[in-house]
Amino acid sequence: MLPEVNIGRGRFKALPSRYALLFMVWYSRGSSTNLYRLLLMTYLASHVVRYVFENPPIISRSVLKDLDELVNEDLIELGTVGGRAVVRVTDRGRRLIGELYGLGNEYVLFGDYLIVRLRDLFNELARLVNAYQDMDTAVLLSIALREASLREGGVEGNVLRDLAFDLRRPCENVLG
């Protein structure tokens, strides 16, 4: 089901990054999430899932391209609920996640460089979804903007930092 690659003497299955997005949506409550929340969670998961964000932390053409590929593969569907863009996992997507869980103990190549046991990757993504799926949007955006300010630097970084502090709420430090 997954393509295989040779690295040195090892042979690994290659897990496309878009399947991490599929897992994050599937693991979210009701196997669906708001599109903007998925983009924010993906941005904050940059230590695991590598994407380029043109307008951090919201717009990433590469994430949107991968989501479009998942839609074309009939693994997710984009819709609207209450006028907001929502991403939902289809039945076919649920079956694929089940098949991937069957490979949980295998080491896979994820992204360009990470060789990881599939179960460990899913556990880390689940931890991130658990941390961010119910968080107030202003707090989530504040955390993401603060991360962006640290990456940007200069005047842009200062603007992002100040906006992050304006959005901050007293409960933000719950995650540390």
Residue, then its C-alpha position, 0 to 999 in steps of 0.5 A: m500500500l505504501p511505496e518503498v525506498n532504499i536507504g543505505r542497506g535498509r528498505f523502508k516504506a515511505l509515508p507521505s506527509r499528507y497522511a499525517l494530515l489525514f490522521m490529525v483530522w481523523y483523530s480530532r473529535g468526530s473525525s472532522t475539524n475546522l480548516y483554519r484549526l488544522l492549519l494552525m495545528t500543522y504549523l505548531a507541529s512543525h517539529v514533526v510535520r514539515y510544511v512551508f507556510e507562506n503567511p505563517p501561521i495560517i496559509s500554506r500552499s503545500v498543506l492545501k495541496d496535500l489536502d486537495e490530493l486527499v480530497n482527490e483520493d476520496l480520503i477526506e472531504l471539504g465542506t462548510v458548517g455554519g459558514r466555516a470550512v470544515v475537513r472531514v474524514t471519509d469512510r475510505g479514509r477511516r479504512l486507510i487509517g485502520e490499515l496504517y494502524g496495522l503497520g504500527n510496529e514498522y519503521v517508515l520514512f516520513g517526510d524527507y529525513l525522519i525514520v520513525r516507528l509508525r506507532d510513535l509518529f501517530n502517538e506524537l500526532a495524537r498528543l498534538v491534536n489532544a493539546y490543540q483541538d479544544m483550545d480557544t482559537a485566540v489562545l491557539l492563534s496566540i501560540a502560533l503567532r509567537e512561534a512565527s515571531l521567533r522564526e521571523g525576527g526583525v520588524e516582522g517578528n516584532v509585529l507578530r510577537d506584539l499581536a501574540f501578546d494582545l491575543r494572550r489570555p491568562c490560561e495560555n500557560v496551561l501547556g507550559 
